[in-house]
Amino acid sequence: MKQAKLVLEKKQFHQQVYMHYYEHRRELPWQDLITARYSFVRIDPYTIEVTIDGQKTWLSLPEEMVLCQNQIE
């Protein structure tokens, strides 16, 4: 049960990151996370490398998202 909750929290976090990414990088068309091929690699506590459909960029996370990420790792 705890594992399922963690998976859900991680998915919600990824959706938050994706929305944050989309708000700051409007050149990418909106896609649902389910259809996009995406990955997030944590570079440091405040930076995530985002790859969505082969396009790579770096994204700084706001404080509340860093705290959320710390809880689910």
N, C-alpha and C positions, 0 to 999 in steps of 0.2 A: 504493500500500500504506500509506504514511504517512497519507494522507487517511482511509482506512478505519479505521485505528487511532484517529485523532483523533475520528471520528464515534462510534466505540464508547465511547471514554473520555468523551465529552461525554454520551452516553446514560446511561452508568453514573453520571456525576456528577449528572445530572438525577434519576435514580432515588434516589440518596442524599439529594438535597435534598428530594425528595417524601416519602421516609420520615421525614426529620427534621421536615418540615412536619407530617406526619400525627401524629407523636408529640406535637407541641406544640399542635395544633389539632384536637382530637378531634371537633369538631362536624361535620367533613366525613366522609361515609361513605368507607370504603376503596374505592378504585378502582384498577385497574391503569392505569399510565401510558398504555398503548396506547388505552384507551377514554376517558380523560379528555382534555378540551381544556385544555391547560396552556401557560403561558409563564413564563419567568423573566427578569426584567430586573435587571441589577446596578445598584444605587443607589450603593454605595461598596464597598470591598473586603470589608466584613463584613456588608453588608446586601443582601438580594435581595428584589425585589418579586415575589410569587408570585401568579399568577392561575390558578385551577383551576375550570373550568366556570363562569366568570363571577364567581367570588368572589375578591376581591383582598385580599391582606394583605402585611405586611412580615415578613421572617424574618431574624433574626441568625444568621449561620453560625459554627460552631465553627472554631477555628484550622486544624484539619487539612483541612476542606473549602475554606477560603480558599486554602490552599496548592495543593490539587488543582485548583481553578478557575484559579489563576494559571498552572499548567502547561499547561492545554488551550486557553487563549485566545491 
